[in-house]
Amino acid sequence: MSKTLVIYYSRTGENYVNGRIQSLSKGNTEIVAEYIAEAVDADLFQIETVKPYAEDYTRCTEEAQEELRVNARPELKQMLSSIEGYDNIVVAGPCWWGTYPCAVFTQLEQLDFVGKHVFPVMTHEGSGMAGSARALKKYCPGAEVGTGLAVHGADAKNSRHAVETWAKDNLK
């Protein structure tokens, strides 16, 4: 069996859930990342920014949109320096403006993906996979992009079976 790493960014606090703003003590993407890790005995790496995004959900979306517009690379609290030893890399995040948060790109650009299999995972409130596979093709040169998984964020807590099935089918 291959060795898998799940690299993820997840937002706690105010989030958009089924058409309204709700405070989450654990982010939807973190829930999904943990389900993947449990299903295939994967390692987890959480991306955290030095400067936190705004607590206010609307303000956070504005910050995320501006980062994307200027192609920002937010500074991270901790960086992975290598993914040597892993065959499969799952890149999980919320769908912000049709792709991953820019903080995810900060991390991906520092790694060597040659010969790796990468898998996009998106939590969303209606966008599905959006541009996640396209982003991985761009930011993970030399990797083969595999079948992705989209999880409706509001359903993350109840997605264990679907996530485990996807992980066991794809992360071999």
Beta strands, then each sheet from edge to edge (+ up, - down):
strand 1: 4-8
strand 2: 13-17
strand 3: 20-24
strand 4: 43-46
strand 5: 88-94
strand 6: 117-124
strand 7: 144-145
strand 8: 149-152
sheet 1: 4+ 1+ 5+ 6+ 7+
sheet 2: 4+ 1+ 5+ 6+ 8+
sheet 3: 2+ 3-
end
